[in-house]
Amino acid sequence: MKHLIFSLSLLTTTLSFAQQGAGTLDQTFDSDGRVLLEQNLGTIPPTGEGDEFGTAIYSYSGSGDASMLVGGHAYHTNEDTTDMFVTKILHNGNIDTSFGFSGTEIIAFNRGTETHKDFLHDILVDDSGNIYAIGYAHFNNDDTDFAVAKLDSSGDPVLSFGTNGQKTIAFDNRGTNEDIAFSAIYTGGSIYIAGYAANSSGGTDISVTKILASDGSLDTGFGTNGKLIIDMGNSSRAYKILHGFWILGSIDESDNSESPVIIKMNFNGSLDTSFSSDGKYVYNDSRDSFVNNAIKKPGSDEFIFVGYDNHQGSQDDDCAITYINTVDTNAGEPVGDIFNFNLDPNLSKNSSCRDAVFTDPDFKLVLTGNIYPEDVSYINMGVMRLNSISVTNGTSSYSIENNFGAYGNGRSDTTFNGVGSQVVNISYAVTIDPNDNVLLTGTATNNNAVEKIAVARLKGTGDNDIIFKNGFD
């Protein structure tokens, strides 16, 4: 009788073996590899919804904890403000409701008297598990300051830090007094934060500050009273600060493009002149390229700048990667080259890289950005993985990992449910979890055509899964 039941079941059920390979959605993460977070701050009709963005992601790796923190900013419909948020997600994709308030801590600086818009760009966790949300807070008009909020490991504000757990730093380098923080590191009980500050000529300068992690006070032994402004001539910005005191960013060129910038700093804020003779290096090229972010290859002095290249105004945007290495460790004149990839090789235009990460220990390069179809009717999160990429004596080489992605071409794209004339799925940040999976966060339109926080997990390695599908599906 048991055999008869099994035989009949085959009439309505198909047994299939499918290769769930590297670069495909991990279905052990919230059943389909995707989580759409909706903070829904405020209640103003008709839906009470405002646009929300995931801009930073942090993966825990110690003590068997494979949970993650996702940070960004959410629009508050009642108050016409934007607040930072940090949400903790467990390994299975569920929200950790023990964190903050039901899984999320909303951070509102509410400085000044006008806009009250606060934006998060980075998440940092110190040796004790304390969490720092890094970004900027509006005061009035274009006046913004570096902003840092400190939470304990449970997501509650650490009230002894700054004022009730919040600290703002104003460079006020004249001009609009716009100060924007992008990146931070924790070392030796201190936090170094990098970004840019507006100047009196209408441009911006790379800016760095050092604060004590205990209470948020400025370390007056760093730079000038805890602050450092680096004038590169033209407008410049810092997107990343890294251990070893490397600062990575970009500088405006006369042809309206941008060039990568590398700065080597000493612990006290002075420039390390053993690097590139003055501590500063600009990689000039003839391409119409723009920088969105930058990283450093672990264990080396090699750097990746990611962005896009529109080929001198042709609008055929490509994911653009500038790879720079140094001739000698911490010294010498760096050499580099630009690699252009479209995140979808079957399209002739419209893609952009926004972030990148190296895997460990094999140093594969994972890139994330956007895929725009030819008709630009929707936008998908794009991921590409390279086996290798290098520049040696000015000669570049790379290898795309062709067994990565759903289509076996080294690339993968992810979309969430959404409606409207243009479905938006944008990836802003990427990291690798302890199981070598690829974690993404960004924004995606929900069923009400409002942009919400998108989180996805892609498999870092493949496995064979048995998939049962109903015969009528």
Secondary structure in CASP SS format (residue, H / E / C, confidence):
PFRMAT SS
TARGET T0000
AUTHOR 0000-0000-0000
METHOD secondary structure of the structure
MODEL  1
M C 1.00
K H 1.00
H H 1.00
L H 1.00
I H 1.00
F H 1.00
S H 1.00
L H 1.00
S H 1.00
L C 1.00
L C 1.00
T C 1.00
T E 1.00
T E 1.00
L E 1.00
S E 1.00
F E 1.00
A E 1.00
Q E 1.00
Q E 1.00
G C 1.00
A C 1.00
G C 1.00
T C 1.00
L E 1.00
D C 1.00
Q C 1.00
T C 1.00
F C 1.00
D C 1.00
S C 1.00
D C 1.00
G C 1.00
R E 1.00
V E 1.00
L E 1.00
L E 1.00
E C 1.00
Q C 1.00
N C 1.00
L C 1.00
G C 1.00
T C 1.00
I C 1.00
P C 1.00
P C 1.00
T C 1.00
G C 1.00
E C 1.00
G C 1.00
D C 1.00
E E 1.00
F E 1.00
G E 1.00
T E 1.00
A E 1.00
I E 1.00
Y E 1.00
S E 1.00
Y C 1.00
S C 1.00
G C 1.00
S C 1.00
G C 1.00
D C 1.00
A C 1.00
S C 1.00
M E 1.00
L E 1.00
V E 1.00
G E 1.00
G E 1.00
H E 1.00
A E 1.00
Y E 1.00
H E 1.00
T C 1.00
N C 1.00
E C 1.00
D C 1.00
T E 1.00
T E 1.00
D E 1.00
M E 1.00
F E 1.00
V E 1.00
T E 1.00
K E 1.00
I E 1.00
L C 1.00
H C 1.00
N C 1.00
G C 1.00
N C 1.00
I E 1.00
D C 1.00
T C 1.00
S C 1.00
F C 1.00
G C 1.00
F E 1.00
S C 1.00
G C 1.00
T E 1.00
E E 1.00
I E 1.00
I E 1.00
A C 1.00
F C 1.00
N C 1.00
R C 1.00
G C 1.00
T C 1.00
E C 1.00
T C 1.00
H C 1.00
K E 1.00
D E 1.00
F E 1.00
L E 1.00
H E 1.00
D E 1.00
I E 1.00
L E 1.00
V E 1.00
D C 1.00
D C 1.00
S C 1.00
G C 1.00
N C 1.00
I E 1.00
Y E 1.00
A E 1.00
I E 1.00
G E 1.00
Y E 1.00
A E 1.00
H E 1.00
F E 1.00
N E 1.00
N C 1.00
D C 1.00
D E 1.00
T E 1.00
D E 1.00
F E 1.00
A E 1.00
V E 1.00
A E 1.00
K E 1.00
L E 1.00
D C 1.00
S C 1.00
S C 1.00
G C 1.00
D C 1.00
P E 1.00
V C 1.00
L C 1.00
S C 1.00
F C 1.00
G C 1.00
T E 1.00
N C 1.00
G C 1.00
Q E 1.00
K E 1.00
T E 1.00
I E 1.00
A C 1.00
F C 1.00
D C 1.00
N C 1.00
R C 1.00
G C 1.00
T C 1.00
N C 1.00
E E 1.00
D E 1.00
I E 1.00
A E 1.00
F E 1.00
S E 1.00
A E 1.00
I E 1.00
Y E 1.00
T E 1.00
G C 1.00
G C 1.00
S E 1.00
I E 1.00
Y E 1.00
I E 1.00
A E 1.00
G E 1.00
Y E 1.00
A E 1.00
A E 1.00
N C 1.00
S C 1.00
S C 1.00
G C 1.00
G C 1.00
T E 1.00
D E 1.00
I E 1.00
S E 1.00
V E 1.00
T E 1.00
K E 1.00
I E 1.00
L E 1.00
A C 1.00
S C 1.00
D C 1.00
G C 1.00
S C 1.00
L E 1.00
D C 1.00
T C 1.00
G C 1.00
F C 1.00
G C 1.00
T E 1.00
N C 1.00
G C 1.00
K E 1.00
L E 1.00
I E 1.00
I E 1.00
D C 1.00
M C 1.00
G C 1.00
N C 1.00
S C 1.00
S E 1.00
R E 1.00
A E 1.00
Y E 1.00
K E 1.00
I E 1.00
L E 1.00
H C 1.00
G C 1.00
F C 1.00
W E 1.00
I E 1.00
L E 1.00
G E 1.00
S E 1.00
I E 1.00
D E 1.00
E C 1.00
S C 1.00
D C 1.00
N C 1.00
S C 1.00
E E 1.00
S E 1.00
P E 1.00
V E 1.00
I E 1.00
I E 1.00
K E 1.00
M E 1.00
N C 1.00
F C 1.00
N C 1.00
G C 1.00
S C 1.00
L E 1.00
D C 1.00
T C 1.00
S C 1.00
F C 1.00
S C 1.00
S C 1.00
D C 1.00
G C 1.00
K E 1.00
Y E 1.00
V E 1.00
Y C 1.00
N C 1.00
D C 1.00
S C 1.00
R C 1.00
D C 1.00
S E 1.00
F E 1.00
V E 1.00
N E 1.00
N E 1.00
A E 1.00
I E 1.00
K E 1.00
K C 1.00
P C 1.00
G C 1.00
S C 1.00
D C 1.00
E E 1.00
F E 1.00
I E 1.00
F E 1.00
V E 1.00
G E 1.00
Y E 1.00
D E 1.00
N C 1.00
H C 1.00
Q C 1.00
G C 1.00
S C 1.00
Q C 1.00
D C 1.00
D C 1.00
D E 1.00
C E 1.00
A E 1.00
I E 1.00
T E 1.00
Y E 1.00
I E 1.00
N E 1.00
T C 1.00
V C 1.00
D E 1.00
T C 1.00
N C 1.00
A E 1.00
G C 1.00
E C 1.00
P C 1.00
V E 1.00
G E 1.00
D E 1.00
I E 1.00
F E 1.00
N E 1.00
F E 1.00
N C 1.00
L C 1.00
D C 1.00
P C 1.00
N C 1.00
L C 1.00
S C 1.00
K C 1.00
N C 1.00
S E 1.00
S E 1.00
C E 1.00
R E 1.00
D E 1.00
A E 1.00
V E 1.00
F E 1.00
T C 1.00
D C 1.00
P C 1.00
D C 1.00
F C 1.00
K C 1.00
L E 1.00
V E 1.00
L E 1.00
T E 1.00
G E 1.00
N E 1.00
I E 1.00
Y C 1.00
P C 1.00
E C 1.00
D C 1.00
V C 1.00
S C 1.00
Y E 1.00
I E 1.00
N E 1.00
M E 1.00
G E 1.00
V E 1.00
M E 1.00
R E 1.00
L E 1.00
N E 1.00
S E 1.00
I E 1.00
S E 1.00
V E 1.00
T E 1.00
N C 1.00
G C 1.00
T E 1.00
S E 1.00
S E 1.00
Y E 1.00
S E 1.00
I E 1.00
E C 1.00
N C 1.00
N C 1.00
F C 1.00
G C 1.00
A C 1.00
Y C 1.00
G C 1.00
N C 1.00
G C 1.00
R E 1.00
S E 1.00
D E 1.00
T E 1.00
T C 1.00
F C 1.00
N C 1.00
G C 1.00
V C 1.00
G C 1.00
S C 1.00
Q C 1.00
V E 1.00
V E 1.00
N E 1.00
I E 1.00
S E 1.00
Y E 1.00
A E 1.00
V E 1.00
T E 1.00
I E 1.00
D C 1.00
P C 1.00
N C 1.00
D C 1.00
N C 1.00
V E 1.00
L E 1.00
L E 1.00
T E 1.00
G E 1.00
T E 1.00
A E 1.00
T E 1.00
N C 1.00
N C 1.00
N C 1.00
A C 1.00
V C 1.00
E E 1.00
K E 1.00
I E 1.00
A E 1.00
V E 1.00
A E 1.00
R E 1.00
L E 1.00
K C 1.00
G C 1.00
T C 1.00
G C 1.00
D E 1.00
N E 1.00
D E 1.00
I E 1.00
I E 1.00
F E 1.00
K E 1.00
N E 1.00
G C 1.00
F C 1.00
D C 1.00
END
